[in-house]
């Protein structure tokens, strides 16, 4: 599977819905790849990572979010996408 910005953005959108946040995916390959920031862009959530590393990071964040750990919402699937 090829990891593109579109794939990462879909994962992040699902995570944002699950944890009720407004994180933004910042892409800059000159500085090392992708980074998660707060919507204002002034605070980094994690350091820069390659696309594959960011994919794994977001997968883990979704897997360990409170929704997938404690209870299941009925209006979203396991990836956080609306049904």
PAPAMI-110466 format. One record per residue (C-alpha): z negated, y, x; residue in one letter; residue number from 1. Coordinates in steps of 0.05 Angstrom, whole numbers. Layout:
REM residues N
      c3      c2      c1  r    k
       Z       Y       X  A  NUM
...
REM end
This chain:
REM residues 83
      c3      c2      c1  r    k
       0       0       0  X    1
      18      68      27  X    2
     -37     119      22  X    3
      -8     186       0  X    4
     -40     252     -20  X    5
     -24     235     -92  X    6
     -63     169     -87  X    7
    -122     205     -55  X    8
    -121     261    -106  X    9
    -122     210    -163  X   10
    -183     177    -133  X   11
    -217     244    -123  X   12
    -203     265    -194  X   13
    -236     201    -219  X   14
    -296     211    -174  X   15
    -304     284    -196  X   16
    -305     261    -269  X   17
    -355     207    -254  X   18
    -405     250    -216  X   19
    -390     316    -251  X   20
    -370     354    -188  X   21
    -312     397    -167  X   22
    -293     372     -98  X   23
    -225     389     -68  X   24
    -183     349     -20  X   25
    -164     393      39  X   26
    -103     368      78  X   27
     -89     393     148  X   28
     -58     344     197  X   29
     -63     392     255  X   30
    -139     390     251  X   31
    -144     315     239  X   32
    -124     296     168  X   33
    -162     301     102  X   34
    -229     331      87  X   35
    -270     338      23  X   36
    -295     408       8  X   37
    -331     443     -48  X   38
    -281     480     -93  X   39
    -297     546     -59  X   40
    -277     515       7  X   41
    -337     541      45  X   42
    -375     475      51  X   43
    -349     409      78  X   44
    -373     345      44  X   45
    -348     300     100  X   46
    -312     307     166  X   47
    -236     301     174  X   48
    -208     232     166  X   49
    -141     197     166  X   50
    -110     179      99  X   51
    -134     107     104  X   52
    -204     127     124  X   53
    -208     177      66  X   54
    -183     124      18  X   55
    -239      78      41  X   56
    -290     135      37  X   57
    -270     151     -35  X   58
    -270      77     -55  X   59
    -342      71     -29  X   60
    -363     136     -64  X   61
    -335     109    -129  X   62
    -367      41    -120  X   63
    -436      70    -105  X   64
    -435     127    -156  X   65
    -490     126    -208  X   66
    -441     109    -263  X   67
    -417      44    -231  X   68
    -487      27    -209  X   69
    -530      42    -269  X   70
    -489      45    -332  X   71
    -417      43    -354  X   72
    -382     100    -390  X   73
    -335      76    -445  X   74
    -284     133    -438  X   75
    -267     118    -365  X   76
    -246      55    -329  X   77
    -276      29    -263  X   78
    -235      80    -223  X   79
    -259     138    -265  X   80
    -193     148    -301  X   81
    -195     163    -375  X   82
    -175     106    -420  X   83
REM end
